[in-house]
Amino acid sequence: MLRLYFRRARFMKYFFLLLFLFASIGLTHSQPNRARVPNLPGFDDKALNFGFLLGLNTMDYRVESKNPQLQPSGGARFADVVNLSPGINIGMVTSLRLNKYLNFRVLPGISFGQRDLLFISEEGVEDEFPLEIKSTYIECPMVLKFNGARMVNAKPFFTAGINPRYDLAKSKKDGLLVRPFDVFWEIGAGIDSYMSYFRFSTELKLSVGMMNVLNPKGTGEPEDVLYSDVLDKLTSRIFVLTFYFE
């Protein structure tokens, strides 16, 4: 019963993630390539260029629960993120040209999001409401951008890098004590579209935290033991659809 419940929860999470992916693919291919004269022909030759970004994100946790024998008396409980709630990203772009096919980019910004963590017993008895864990990250991605060959007014690219994040929204009020600092590795892919006056880019990116952000000390509140003593490890995963204007 419990496994079936979480299987359905995971199905709903990744169903919405697939919708997120298909929406991004639709956006990247929404502009027909009718122009035969390239826009901004010297754009990629600039040593340094700047811009800004807007994005949509969904935040998730990879949840590992404690062995039932190590949990408090009263029956084993397990947890998982049951919803992928939309969030937003805002940031600046600084891009340094290394060569024709490679750029180094620094993308400082801020992102807002939420994870809904639901706890449920082995018998299938769930909490009335999921635990809402809100995040406000100050972040500074540092990535390498691998450029493909330009096709008139479009160009594919891949990105890879790291992103240190600090969560300003962490507090004991969440019911869990979560460490605010984490370092993420990131990979992404997208399309550059050259407009008449600027370059518009769309990228879909996976961001995976490398640290266990769960603080085992808990909040110190007796009622929160039902949350903190159930979990063994929380690692972050964030999916981001970003729009760049350069």
GROMACS elastic network, one bead per residue, 0.5 to 0.9 nm:
[ bonds ]
;  ai    aj funct       b0    kb
    1     4     6  0.51401   500
    1     5     6  0.62410   500
    1     6     6  0.88892   500
    1   122     6  0.79989   500
    1   123     6  0.73429   500
    1   124     6  0.62264   500
    2     5     6  0.51201   500
    2     6     6  0.64366   500
    2     7     6  0.85286   500
    2    78     6  0.87414   500
    2   120     6  0.77210   500
    2   121     6  0.75616   500
    2   122     6  0.59462   500
    2   123     6  0.69140   500
    2   124     6  0.53079   500
    2   125     6  0.88081   500
    3     6     6  0.53251   500
    3     7     6  0.59825   500
    3     8     6  0.86111   500
    3   122     6  0.89328   500
    4     8     6  0.62407   500
    4     9     6  0.86390   500
    5     8     6  0.52378   500
    5     9     6  0.62985   500
    5    10     6  0.87605   500
    5   124     6  0.78487   500
    6    10     6  0.60266   500
    6    11     6  0.83642   500
    6    79     6  0.85506   500
    6    80     6  0.71970   500
    6    82     6  0.79922   500
    7    10     6  0.51744   500
    7    11     6  0.61222   500
    7    12     6  0.87305   500
    8    12     6  0.62705   500
    8    13     6  0.86576   500
    8    82     6  0.89978   500
    9    12     6  0.52302   500
    9    13     6  0.62910   500
    9    14     6  0.87875   500
    9    80     6  0.80997   500
    9    81     6  0.78113   500
    9    82     6  0.52195   500
    9    83     6  0.76557   500
   10    14     6  0.61834   500
   10    15     6  0.83306   500
   10    80     6  0.84163   500
   10    81     6  0.80529   500
   10    82     6  0.68792   500
   10    83     6  0.86848   500
   11    14     6  0.53528   500
   11    15     6  0.58686   500
   11    16     6  0.86496   500
   12    16     6  0.62954   500
   12    17     6  0.85464   500
   12    82     6  0.76918   500
   12    83     6  0.74933   500
   12    84     6  0.86227   500
   13    16     6  0.54862   500
   13    17     6  0.63050   500
   13    18     6  0.88449   500
   13    81     6  0.82192   500
   13    82     6  0.66029   500
   13    83     6  0.58438   500
   13    84     6  0.58061   500
   14    18     6  0.60476   500
   14    19     6  0.85152   500
   14    84     6  0.85029   500
   15    18     6  0.51985   500
   15    19     6  0.64617   500
   15    20     6  0.87055   500
   16    20     6  0.61773   500
   16    21     6  0.86573   500
   16    83     6  0.88599   500
   16    84     6  0.72590   500
   17    21     6  0.62323   500
   17    22     6  0.86899   500
   17    58     6  0.81741   500
   17    84     6  0.77549   500
   17   239     6  0.82492   500
   18    22     6  0.61123   500
   18    23     6  0.84449   500
   19    22     6  0.51170   500
   19    23     6  0.60515   500
   19    24     6  0.86075   500
   20    23     6  0.52133   500
   20    24     6  0.64018   500
   20    25     6  0.88678   500
   20   241     6  0.80835   500
   21    24     6  0.51656   500
   21    25     6  0.63301   500
   21    26     6  0.86765   500
   21   204     6  0.75246   500
   21   241     6  0.83144   500
   22    25     6  0.50392   500
   22    26     6  0.61358   500
   22    27     6  0.86261   500
   23    26     6  0.50916   500
   23    27     6  0.62699   500
   23    28     6  0.87711   500
   24    27     6  0.50684   500
   24    28     6  0.62501   500
   24    29     6  0.87374   500
   24   202     6  0.75944   500
   24   203     6  0.78320   500
   24   204     6  0.70054   500
   24   241     6  0.68401   500
   25    28     6  0.52015   500
   25    29     6  0.63569   500
   25    30     6  0.84673   500
   25   190     6  0.89234   500
   25   202     6  0.89929   500
   25   204     6  0.87882   500
   26    29     6  0.53241   500
   26    30     6  0.57998   500
   27    30     6  0.50465   500
   27    31     6  0.79260   500
   27   202     6  0.76863   500
   28    31     6  0.73568   500
   28   190     6  0.76079   500
   28   191     6  0.63367   500
   28   192     6  0.86294   500
   28   193     6  0.84571   500
   28   201     6  0.81194   500
   28   202     6  0.61640   500
   28   203     6  0.84241   500
   29    32     6  0.71681   500
   29   191     6  0.87472   500
   31    34     6  0.86940   500
   31   193     6  0.85940   500
   32    35     6  0.85324   500
   33    36     6  0.80176   500
   33   152     6  0.80422   500
   33   153     6  0.71616   500
   33   154     6  0.79984   500
   35    38     6  0.71244   500
   35    39     6  0.85748   500
   35   152     6  0.75896   500
   35   153     6  0.75122   500
   36   152     6  0.66024   500
   36   153     6  0.83332   500
   37   152     6  0.69777   500
   37   153     6  0.82065   500
   38    41     6  0.58826   500
   38   151     6  0.87430   500
   38   152     6  0.51121   500
   38   153     6  0.55745   500
   38   194     6  0.78183   500
   39    42     6  0.87721   500
   39    43     6  0.88052   500
   39   152     6  0.78766   500
   39   153     6  0.63173   500
   39   194     6  0.57877   500
   39   195     6  0.60176   500
   39   196     6  0.55207   500
   39   197     6  0.79820   500
   39   198     6  0.88449   500
   40    43     6  0.53708   500
   40    44     6  0.84760   500
   40   153     6  0.86060   500
   40   194     6  0.66365   500
   40   195     6  0.73733   500
   40   196     6  0.67028   500
   40   197     6  0.72289   500
   40   198     6  0.75910   500
   40   199     6  0.81359   500
   41    44     6  0.76448   500
   41    45     6  0.86776   500
   41   194     6  0.88834   500
   42    45     6  0.54256   500
   42    46     6  0.71811   500
   43    46     6  0.59461   500
   43    49     6  0.87910   500
   43   194     6  0.88713   500
   43   198     6  0.88792   500
   43   199     6  0.83910   500
   44    47     6  0.81708   500
   44    97     6  0.79724   500
   44   100     6  0.75905   500
   45    48     6  0.88705   500
   45    97     6  0.77471   500
   45    99     6  0.88196   500
   45   100     6  0.77183   500
   46    49     6  0.67441   500
   46    96     6  0.84579   500
   46    97     6  0.70438   500
   47    95     6  0.82389   500
   47    96     6  0.58812   500
   47    98     6  0.78013   500
   48    94     6  0.73070   500
   48    95     6  0.56902   500
   48    97     6  0.62430   500
   49    93     6  0.80042   500
   49    94     6  0.60883   500
   49    95     6  0.54134   500
   49    96     6  0.69098   500
   49    97     6  0.85184   500
   49   246     6  0.72137   500
   50    92     6  0.75954   500
   50    93     6  0.52648   500
   50    95     6  0.63290   500
   50   245     6  0.86922   500
   50   246     6  0.58917   500
   51    91     6  0.88683   500
   51    92     6  0.59417   500
   51    94     6  0.67950   500
   51    95     6  0.86538   500
   51   244     6  0.72380   500
   51   245     6  0.55180   500
   52    90     6  0.77443   500
   52    91     6  0.57383   500
   52    93     6  0.51375   500
   52    94     6  0.85634   500
   52   107     6  0.84461   500
   52   243     6  0.86058   500
   52   244     6  0.60332   500
   52   245     6  0.55117   500
   52   246     6  0.66415   500
   53    89     6  0.76912   500
   53    90     6  0.58013   500
   53    91     6  0.51767   500
   53    92     6  0.59773   500
   53    93     6  0.69008   500
   53   107     6  0.83924   500
   53   109     6  0.87112   500
   53   242     6  0.67213   500
   53   243     6  0.55673   500
   53   245     6  0.61354   500
   53   246     6  0.85869   500
   54    88     6  0.74301   500
   54    89     6  0.55890   500
   54    91     6  0.67418   500
   54   241     6  0.86663   500
   54   242     6  0.58467   500
   54   243     6  0.52846   500
   54   244     6  0.66460   500
   54   245     6  0.84938   500
   55    87     6  0.83173   500
   55    88     6  0.55211   500
   55    90     6  0.64936   500
   55    91     6  0.87677   500
   55   111     6  0.86130   500
   55   240     6  0.66549   500
   55   241     6  0.54682   500
   55   243     6  0.58153   500
   55   244     6  0.84793   500
   56    86     6  0.66332   500
   56    87     6  0.56125   500
   56    89     6  0.60245   500
   56   111     6  0.89430   500
   56   239     6  0.83860   500
   56   240     6  0.57153   500
   56   241     6  0.52077   500
   56   242     6  0.64152   500
   56   243     6  0.87667   500
   57    85     6  0.82054   500
   57    86     6  0.57061   500
   57    88     6  0.57431   500
   57    89     6  0.70292   500
   57   111     6  0.82333   500
   57   112     6  0.82323   500
   57   113     6  0.71740   500
   57   238     6  0.67445   500
   57   239     6  0.54975   500
   57   241     6  0.62578   500
   57   242     6  0.83636   500
   58    84     6  0.55463   500
   58    85     6  0.57147   500
   58    86     6  0.51164   500
   58    87     6  0.60128   500
   58    88     6  0.85879   500
   58   113     6  0.68991   500
   58   114     6  0.78056   500
   58   115     6  0.83520   500
   58   237     6  0.85805   500
   58   238     6  0.57938   500
   58   239     6  0.53386   500
   58   240     6  0.66567   500
   59    84     6  0.64760   500
   59    85     6  0.71185   500
   59    86     6  0.78681   500
   59    87     6  0.78304   500
   59   113     6  0.63217   500
   59   114     6  0.63092   500
   59   115     6  0.59945   500
   59   135     6  0.89860   500
   59   236     6  0.74314   500
   59   237     6  0.60763   500
   59   239     6  0.65502   500
   59   240     6  0.86941   500
   60    81     6  0.65164   500
   60    83     6  0.84278   500
   60    84     6  0.68208   500
   60    85     6  0.89311   500
   60   114     6  0.82955   500
   60   115     6  0.60443   500
   60   116     6  0.85253   500
   60   235     6  0.85371   500
   60   236     6  0.60042   500
   60   237     6  0.50099   500
   60   238     6  0.59270   500
   60   239     6  0.82324   500
   61    80     6  0.77126   500
   61    81     6  0.64668   500
   61   115     6  0.75788   500
   61   117     6  0.85820   500
   61   234     6  0.60494   500
   61   235     6  0.54999   500
   61   237     6  0.56868   500
   61   238     6  0.83406   500
   62    80     6  0.78201   500
   62    81     6  0.81523   500
   62   233     6  0.79751   500
   62   234     6  0.57812   500
   62   235     6  0.51921   500
   62   236     6  0.63223   500
   62   237     6  0.70869   500
   63    78     6  0.89991   500
   63    79     6  0.69246   500
   63    80     6  0.59727   500
   63    81     6  0.78121   500
   63   231     6  0.75183   500
   63   232     6  0.79536   500
   63   233     6  0.60868   500
   63   234     6  0.50779   500
   63   235     6  0.69186   500
   63   236     6  0.89243   500
   64    78     6  0.84737   500
   64    79     6  0.80488   500
   64    80     6  0.85458   500
   64   231     6  0.62329   500
   64   232     6  0.55366   500
   64   233     6  0.50055   500
   64   234     6  0.65308   500
   64   235     6  0.87934   500
   65    68     6  0.83344   500
   65    77     6  0.80079   500
   65    78     6  0.58511   500
   65    79     6  0.68430   500
   65    80     6  0.89825   500
   65   229     6  0.89527   500
   65   230     6  0.58661   500
   65   232     6  0.50505   500
   65   233     6  0.68560   500
   65   234     6  0.89124   500
   66    69     6  0.80639   500
   66    70     6  0.63683   500
   66    71     6  0.65253   500
   66    76     6  0.88939   500
   66    77     6  0.87430   500
   66    78     6  0.81454   500
   66   229     6  0.77321   500
   66   230     6  0.56820   500
   66   231     6  0.52866   500
   66   233     6  0.82303   500
   67    70     6  0.54295   500
   67    71     6  0.67773   500
   67    76     6  0.83106   500
   67   230     6  0.84822   500
   67   231     6  0.89833   500
   67   232     6  0.84214   500
   68    71     6  0.52479   500
   68    72     6  0.83619   500
   68    75     6  0.77224   500
   68    76     6  0.50238   500
   68    77     6  0.74547   500
   68    78     6  0.88961   500
   68   230     6  0.82897   500
   69    72     6  0.81364   500
   69    73     6  0.87789   500
   69    76     6  0.78790   500
   70    73     6  0.89056   500
   70    76     6  0.89285   500
   70   229     6  0.83459   500
   70   230     6  0.83944   500
   71    74     6  0.86568   500
   71    75     6  0.79125   500
   71    76     6  0.63860   500
   71    77     6  0.79193   500
   71   229     6  0.60529   500
   71   230     6  0.57924   500
   71   231     6  0.86643   500
   72    75     6  0.74727   500
   72    76     6  0.77330   500
   72   225     6  0.82920   500
   72   226     6  0.79317   500
   72   229     6  0.68425   500
   72   230     6  0.77528   500
   73    76     6  0.78483   500
   75   121     6  0.69870   500
   75   122     6  0.73471   500
   75   123     6  0.88250   500
   76   120     6  0.86946   500
   76   121     6  0.59133   500
   76   122     6  0.60253   500
   76   123     6  0.89581   500
   76   230     6  0.78208   500
   77   119     6  0.65622   500
   77   120     6  0.54937   500
   77   122     6  0.60945   500
   77   226     6  0.85680   500
   77   227     6  0.89811   500
   77   230     6  0.62788   500
   77   231     6  0.89315   500
   78   118     6  0.83269   500
   78   119     6  0.56084   500
   78   120     6  0.54866   500
   78   121     6  0.62414   500
   78   122     6  0.75034   500
   78   230     6  0.67083   500
   78   231     6  0.76719   500
   79    82     6  0.89393   500
   79   117     6  0.65064   500
   79   118     6  0.54309   500
   79   120     6  0.62430   500
   79   121     6  0.87485   500
   79   227     6  0.88642   500
   79   230     6  0.79858   500
   79   231     6  0.76800   500
   80   116     6  0.82598   500
   80   117     6  0.55370   500
   80   118     6  0.56847   500
   80   119     6  0.69497   500
   80   120     6  0.88177   500
   81    84     6  0.76948   500
   81   115     6  0.64937   500
   81   116     6  0.53866   500
   81   118     6  0.61867   500
   81   130     6  0.85455   500
   82   115     6  0.82647   500
   82   116     6  0.60675   500
   82   117     6  0.63510   500
   82   118     6  0.64154   500
   82   130     6  0.81243   500
   83   115     6  0.70897   500
   83   116     6  0.58627   500
   83   117     6  0.81228   500
   84   114     6  0.80724   500
   84   115     6  0.68953   500
   84   116     6  0.76935   500
   85   113     6  0.71771   500
   85   114     6  0.61543   500
   85   115     6  0.67895   500
   85   116     6  0.79405   500
   86   112     6  0.89352   500
   86   113     6  0.66582   500
   86   114     6  0.76921   500
   87   111     6  0.73708   500
   87   112     6  0.53759   500
   87   114     6  0.71163   500
   88   110     6  0.85534   500
   88   111     6  0.56943   500
   88   112     6  0.54387   500
   88   113     6  0.68140   500
   88   240     6  0.87735   500
   89   109     6  0.73029   500
   89   110     6  0.59276   500
   89   112     6  0.65174   500
   89   113     6  0.88691   500
   89   240     6  0.83059   500
   89   242     6  0.78358   500
   90   108     6  0.86693   500
   90   109     6  0.55565   500
   90   110     6  0.55356   500
   90   111     6  0.63257   500
   91   107     6  0.62882   500
   91   108     6  0.55719   500
   91   110     6  0.62738   500
   91   111     6  0.84360   500
   91   139     6  0.89196   500
   91   140     6  0.89623   500
   92   106     6  0.81447   500
   92   107     6  0.54471   500
   92   108     6  0.57133   500
   92   109     6  0.62462   500
   93   105     6  0.70816   500
   93   106     6  0.62162   500
   93   108     6  0.72617   500
   93   244     6  0.80315   500
   93   245     6  0.85430   500
   93   246     6  0.77002   500
   94   104     6  0.84258   500
   94   105     6  0.56631   500
   94   106     6  0.53137   500
   94   107     6  0.64350   500
   94   108     6  0.87576   500
   95   103     6  0.64272   500
   95   104     6  0.58124   500
   95   106     6  0.65626   500
   95   107     6  0.85513   500
   96   102     6  0.88667   500
   96   103     6  0.55141   500
   96   104     6  0.51407   500
   96   105     6  0.62070   500
   96   106     6  0.86473   500
   97   100     6  0.74772   500
   97   101     6  0.85964   500
   97   102     6  0.65723   500
   97   104     6  0.65618   500
   97   105     6  0.87276   500
   98   101     6  0.78628   500
   98   102     6  0.55197   500
   98   103     6  0.52723   500
   98   104     6  0.68829   500
   99   102     6  0.52781   500
   99   103     6  0.69666   500
  100   103     6  0.81649   500
  100   147     6  0.76733   500
  101   145     6  0.80063   500
  101   146     6  0.56996   500
  101   148     6  0.66379   500
  101   149     6  0.80458   500
  102   144     6  0.68624   500
  102   145     6  0.56347   500
  102   147     6  0.60250   500
  103   143     6  0.83333   500
  103   144     6  0.57488   500
  103   145     6  0.50441   500
  103   146     6  0.68336   500
  103   147     6  0.79395   500
  104   142     6  0.74165   500
  104   143     6  0.59915   500
  104   145     6  0.63146   500
  105   141     6  0.79408   500
  105   142     6  0.58052   500
  105   143     6  0.53406   500
  105   144     6  0.62564   500
  105   145     6  0.71649   500
  106   140     6  0.67713   500
  106   141     6  0.58343   500
  106   143     6  0.66639   500
  107   139     6  0.81003   500
  107   140     6  0.55994   500
  107   141     6  0.52155   500
  107   142     6  0.66120   500
  107   143     6  0.83348   500
  108   138     6  0.78402   500
  108   139     6  0.57515   500
  108   141     6  0.63450   500
  108   142     6  0.85752   500
  109   137     6  0.83350   500
  109   138     6  0.61436   500
  109   139     6  0.55115   500
  109   140     6  0.63510   500
  109   141     6  0.85013   500
  110   136     6  0.70482   500
  110   137     6  0.55142   500
  110   139     6  0.59105   500
  110   140     6  0.85453   500
  111   135     6  0.79357   500
  111   136     6  0.57310   500
  111   137     6  0.51475   500
  111   138     6  0.67934   500
  111   139     6  0.76353   500
  112   134     6  0.77638   500
  112   135     6  0.57842   500
  112   137     6  0.64595   500
  113   133     6  0.86433   500
  113   134     6  0.59680   500
  113   135     6  0.53475   500
  113   136     6  0.67104   500
  113   137     6  0.85554   500
  114   132     6  0.67507   500
  114   133     6  0.55799   500
  114   135     6  0.59013   500
  114   136     6  0.88244   500
  115   131     6  0.80507   500
  115   132     6  0.59234   500
  115   133     6  0.51664   500
  115   134     6  0.64519   500
  115   135     6  0.82492   500
  116   129     6  0.89382   500
  116   130     6  0.54816   500
  116   131     6  0.55467   500
  116   133     6  0.63394   500
  116   134     6  0.86968   500
  117   129     6  0.89723   500
  117   130     6  0.51923   500
  117   132     6  0.64263   500
  117   133     6  0.74384   500
  118   126     6  0.74051   500
  118   127     6  0.68178   500
  118   128     6  0.88745   500
  118   129     6  0.71934   500
  118   131     6  0.60888   500
  118   132     6  0.87986   500
  119   125     6  0.87369   500
  119   126     6  0.59203   500
  119   127     6  0.58739   500
  119   129     6  0.88526   500
  119   130     6  0.70197   500
  119   131     6  0.80667   500
  119   226     6  0.89724   500
  119   227     6  0.77496   500
  119   230     6  0.88158   500
  120   123     6  0.80561   500
  120   124     6  0.60115   500
  120   125     6  0.55390   500
  120   127     6  0.62424   500
  121   124     6  0.52519   500
  121   125     6  0.52212   500
  121   126     6  0.62435   500
  121   127     6  0.87069   500
  122   125     6  0.73782   500
  123   126     6  0.88323   500
  126   129     6  0.83119   500
  126   130     6  0.88956   500
  127   130     6  0.66614   500
  127   131     6  0.88669   500
  129   132     6  0.86479   500
  131   174     6  0.74419   500
  131   175     6  0.73978   500
  131   176     6  0.88461   500
  131   227     6  0.89344   500
  132   174     6  0.69861   500
  132   175     6  0.87809   500
  133   169     6  0.89665   500
  133   170     6  0.83999   500
  133   174     6  0.58963   500
  133   175     6  0.84545   500
  133   176     6  0.83510   500
  134   169     6  0.65796   500
  134   170     6  0.76605   500
  134   174     6  0.79136   500
  135   167     6  0.59540   500
  135   168     6  0.71004   500
  135   169     6  0.52264   500
  135   170     6  0.68515   500
  136   166     6  0.80564   500
  136   167     6  0.53078   500
  136   168     6  0.53861   500
  136   169     6  0.52725   500
  136   170     6  0.82015   500
  137   165     6  0.58418   500
  137   166     6  0.53174   500
  137   168     6  0.61327   500
  137   169     6  0.77584   500
  137   180     6  0.86679   500
  138   164     6  0.84552   500
  138   165     6  0.56471   500
  138   166     6  0.52720   500
  138   167     6  0.64371   500
  138   168     6  0.72579   500
  139   163     6  0.65753   500
  139   164     6  0.58348   500
  139   166     6  0.65395   500
  139   167     6  0.87322   500
  140   162     6  0.85627   500
  140   163     6  0.56624   500
  140   164     6  0.60021   500
  140   165     6  0.69212   500
  141   161     6  0.71338   500
  141   162     6  0.58487   500
  141   164     6  0.67405   500
  141   165     6  0.85111   500
  141   184     6  0.87993   500
  141   186     6  0.85148   500
  142   160     6  0.85255   500
  142   161     6  0.56857   500
  142   162     6  0.56598   500
  142   163     6  0.61740   500
  142   164     6  0.87640   500
  143   159     6  0.63646   500
  143   160     6  0.53729   500
  143   162     6  0.64201   500
  143   163     6  0.81933   500
  143   186     6  0.80947   500
  143   187     6  0.87851   500
  144   158     6  0.83412   500
  144   159     6  0.55832   500
  144   160     6  0.55212   500
  144   161     6  0.60832   500
  145   157     6  0.67136   500
  145   158     6  0.58152   500
  145   160     6  0.68328   500
  145   161     6  0.87865   500
  146   156     6  0.87581   500
  146   157     6  0.54977   500
  146   158     6  0.51089   500
  146   159     6  0.60314   500
  146   160     6  0.84135   500
  147   150     6  0.83638   500
  147   155     6  0.73101   500
  147   156     6  0.64023   500
  147   158     6  0.66758   500
  147   159     6  0.87135   500
  148   155     6  0.60578   500
  148   156     6  0.52869   500
  148   157     6  0.55888   500
  148   158     6  0.82744   500
  149   154     6  0.88646   500
  149   155     6  0.61636   500
  149   156     6  0.73725   500
  149   157     6  0.88958   500
  150   153     6  0.70493   500
  150   154     6  0.59218   500
  150   156     6  0.75945   500
  150   192     6  0.88220   500
  151   154     6  0.52098   500
  151   155     6  0.58676   500
  151   156     6  0.88367   500
  152   155     6  0.81261   500
  152   194     6  0.84634   500
  153   192     6  0.80011   500
  153   193     6  0.57241   500
  153   195     6  0.74549   500
  154   191     6  0.66912   500
  154   192     6  0.54141   500
  154   194     6  0.62012   500
  155   190     6  0.85674   500
  155   191     6  0.56187   500
  155   193     6  0.67290   500
  155   194     6  0.85238   500
  156   189     6  0.75919   500
  156   190     6  0.58748   500
  156   192     6  0.61953   500
  157   188     6  0.84600   500
  157   189     6  0.57384   500
  157   190     6  0.55075   500
  157   191     6  0.61184   500
  157   192     6  0.74279   500
  157   203     6  0.86813   500
  158   187     6  0.75111   500
  158   188     6  0.56696   500
  158   190     6  0.65104   500
  158   191     6  0.88296   500
  158   203     6  0.86735   500
  159   186     6  0.77766   500
  159   187     6  0.54979   500
  159   189     6  0.61190   500
  159   190     6  0.84953   500
  159   205     6  0.83707   500
  160   185     6  0.76418   500
  160   186     6  0.55126   500
  160   188     6  0.65294   500
  161   184     6  0.85228   500
  161   185     6  0.59075   500
  161   186     6  0.53372   500
  161   187     6  0.67544   500
  162   183     6  0.70004   500
  162   184     6  0.55721   500
  162   186     6  0.57773   500
  162   187     6  0.88214   500
  162   207     6  0.86368   500
  163   182     6  0.85099   500
  163   183     6  0.57484   500
  163   185     6  0.62711   500
  163   186     6  0.71417   500
  163   207     6  0.81964   500
  163   209     6  0.89472   500
  164   181     6  0.75396   500
  164   182     6  0.60146   500
  164   184     6  0.61573   500
  164   185     6  0.87816   500
  165   180     6  0.79870   500
  165   181     6  0.58767   500
  165   182     6  0.54915   500
  165   183     6  0.61081   500
  165   184     6  0.75773   500
  166   179     6  0.89744   500
  166   180     6  0.53741   500
  166   182     6  0.66086   500
  166   183     6  0.87826   500
  167   170     6  0.60441   500
  167   179     6  0.81859   500
  167   181     6  0.63710   500
  167   182     6  0.84684   500
  168   171     6  0.86413   500
  168   180     6  0.70314   500
  169   180     6  0.81279   500
  170   173     6  0.82360   500
  170   174     6  0.74680   500
  170   177     6  0.76549   500
  170   178     6  0.66051   500
  170   179     6  0.74629   500
  170   180     6  0.61043   500
  171   174     6  0.61315   500
  171   175     6  0.85570   500
  171   176     6  0.82747   500
  171   177     6  0.68535   500
  171   178     6  0.77869   500
  171   219     6  0.86503   500
  172   175     6  0.60590   500
  172   176     6  0.64117   500
  172   177     6  0.56680   500
  172   178     6  0.83311   500
  172   218     6  0.81395   500
  172   219     6  0.52887   500
  172   220     6  0.84752   500
  172   221     6  0.87861   500
  173   176     6  0.76461   500
  173   177     6  0.84776   500
  173   219     6  0.80437   500
  174   177     6  0.71792   500
  174   178     6  0.86091   500
  174   219     6  0.86973   500
  175   218     6  0.81008   500
  175   219     6  0.67587   500
  175   221     6  0.83615   500
  175   223     6  0.84375   500
  175   224     6  0.54863   500
  175   225     6  0.86653   500
  175   227     6  0.69194   500
  175   228     6  0.78082   500
  176   214     6  0.77952   500
  176   215     6  0.79174   500
  176   216     6  0.89654   500
  176   218     6  0.59580   500
  176   219     6  0.61945   500
  176   224     6  0.70176   500
  176   225     6  0.88112   500
  176   227     6  0.65886   500
  176   228     6  0.58382   500
  177   213     6  0.86988   500
  177   214     6  0.65195   500
  177   215     6  0.53894   500
  177   216     6  0.75529   500
  177   217     6  0.73609   500
  177   218     6  0.50791   500
  177   219     6  0.54804   500
  177   228     6  0.76714   500
  178   213     6  0.54513   500
  178   215     6  0.53426   500
  178   216     6  0.86779   500
  178   218     6  0.83279   500
  178   234     6  0.86864   500
  179   182     6  0.78205   500
  179   212     6  0.82917   500
  179   214     6  0.61354   500
  179   215     6  0.60070   500
  180   213     6  0.72775   500
  181   211     6  0.86817   500
  181   213     6  0.76308   500
  182   209     6  0.63286   500
  182   210     6  0.70071   500
  182   211     6  0.59934   500
  182   212     6  0.82863   500
  182   213     6  0.71257   500
  182   236     6  0.85971   500
  183   208     6  0.83302   500
  183   209     6  0.57130   500
  183   210     6  0.58798   500
  183   211     6  0.69077   500
  184   207     6  0.59262   500
  184   208     6  0.50842   500
  184   210     6  0.57327   500
  184   211     6  0.82788   500
  184   236     6  0.83017   500
  184   237     6  0.85379   500
  185   206     6  0.83450   500
  185   207     6  0.58012   500
  185   208     6  0.55241   500
  185   209     6  0.66055   500
  185   210     6  0.72639   500
  186   205     6  0.68461   500
  186   206     6  0.56450   500
  186   208     6  0.64705   500
  186   209     6  0.89289   500
  187   204     6  0.86696   500
  187   205     6  0.57074   500
  187   206     6  0.55728   500
  187   207     6  0.68208   500
  188   203     6  0.64983   500
  188   204     6  0.55215   500
  188   206     6  0.61950   500
  188   207     6  0.86359   500
  188   240     6  0.89888   500
  189   202     6  0.84145   500
  189   203     6  0.54685   500
  189   204     6  0.57059   500
  189   205     6  0.66072   500
  190   201     6  0.70747   500
  190   202     6  0.53492   500
  190   204     6  0.62073   500
  190   205     6  0.85882   500
  191   200     6  0.85454   500
  191   201     6  0.56227   500
  191   202     6  0.55339   500
  191   203     6  0.66509   500
  192   199     6  0.67811   500
  192   200     6  0.60551   500
  192   202     6  0.67268   500
  192   203     6  0.87196   500
  192   244     6  0.88172   500
  193   198     6  0.88126   500
  193   199     6  0.57665   500
  193   200     6  0.51352   500
  193   201     6  0.57430   500
  193   202     6  0.82797   500
  194   197     6  0.81245   500
  194   198     6  0.65158   500
  194   200     6  0.63150   500
  194   201     6  0.83643   500
  195   198     6  0.53485   500
  195   199     6  0.56021   500
  195   200     6  0.69120   500
  196   199     6  0.81579   500
  198   245     6  0.68016   500
  198   246     6  0.57068   500
  199   244     6  0.77912   500
  199   245     6  0.59402   500
  199   246     6  0.51793   500
  200   243     6  0.70721   500
  200   244     6  0.55905   500
  200   246     6  0.66233   500
  201   242     6  0.79830   500
  201   243     6  0.56328   500
  201   245     6  0.67412   500
  201   246     6  0.83349   500
  202   241     6  0.72533   500
  202   242     6  0.57435   500
  202   244     6  0.64543   500
  203   240     6  0.79705   500
  203   241     6  0.57545   500
  203   242     6  0.51994   500
  203   243     6  0.66618   500
  203   244     6  0.82066   500
  204   239     6  0.74868   500
  204   240     6  0.58279   500
  204   242     6  0.64856   500
  205   238     6  0.82793   500
  205   239     6  0.58533   500
  205   240     6  0.51170   500
  205   241     6  0.64125   500
  205   242     6  0.78696   500
  206   237     6  0.74139   500
  206   238     6  0.61061   500
  206   240     6  0.65294   500
  207   236     6  0.81270   500
  207   237     6  0.57072   500
  207   239     6  0.62230   500
  207   240     6  0.77357   500
  208   235     6  0.77361   500
  208   236     6  0.59043   500
  208   238     6  0.64476   500
  208   239     6  0.87767   500
  209   212     6  0.80039   500
  209   213     6  0.87084   500
  209   235     6  0.57591   500
  209   237     6  0.61139   500
  209   238     6  0.83843   500
  210   235     6  0.69728   500
  210   236     6  0.78747   500
  211   214     6  0.89475   500
  211   234     6  0.82673   500
  211   235     6  0.62512   500
  211   236     6  0.81258   500
  212   215     6  0.82088   500
  212   233     6  0.57950   500
  212   234     6  0.53779   500
  212   235     6  0.52195   500
  212   236     6  0.82019   500
  213   233     6  0.74112   500
  213   234     6  0.57207   500
  213   235     6  0.62240   500
  213   236     6  0.78499   500
  214   217     6  0.88439   500
  214   218     6  0.85271   500
  214   228     6  0.84195   500
  214   231     6  0.80997   500
  214   232     6  0.76232   500
  214   233     6  0.59369   500
  214   234     6  0.54932   500
  214   235     6  0.80273   500
  215   218     6  0.61612   500
  215   219     6  0.88602   500
  215   228     6  0.83227   500
  215   233     6  0.88646   500
  216   228     6  0.67135   500
  216   229     6  0.76798   500
  216   231     6  0.83812   500
  216   232     6  0.77954   500
  216   233     6  0.88994   500
  217   220     6  0.73441   500
  217   228     6  0.79113   500
  218   221     6  0.78303   500
  218   224     6  0.73913   500
  218   225     6  0.72674   500
  218   227     6  0.84890   500
  218   228     6  0.54943   500
  218   229     6  0.79143   500
  219   222     6  0.85003   500
  219   224     6  0.67810   500
  219   225     6  0.82740   500
  219   228     6  0.80316   500
  220   223     6  0.87892   500
  220   224     6  0.74328   500
  220   225     6  0.80355   500
  221   224     6  0.54257   500
  221   225     6  0.71567   500
  222   225     6  0.56858   500
  222   226     6  0.82833   500
  223   226     6  0.63746   500
  223   227     6  0.82930   500
  224   227     6  0.53830   500
  224   228     6  0.63556   500
  224   229     6  0.83741   500
  225   228     6  0.51734   500
  225   229     6  0.53893   500
  225   230     6  0.78415   500
  226   229     6  0.61287   500
  226   230     6  0.65499   500
  227   230     6  0.55435   500
  227   231     6  0.69943   500
  228   231     6  0.57723   500
  228   232     6  0.83513   500
  229   232     6  0.78236   500
  231   234     6  0.77421   500
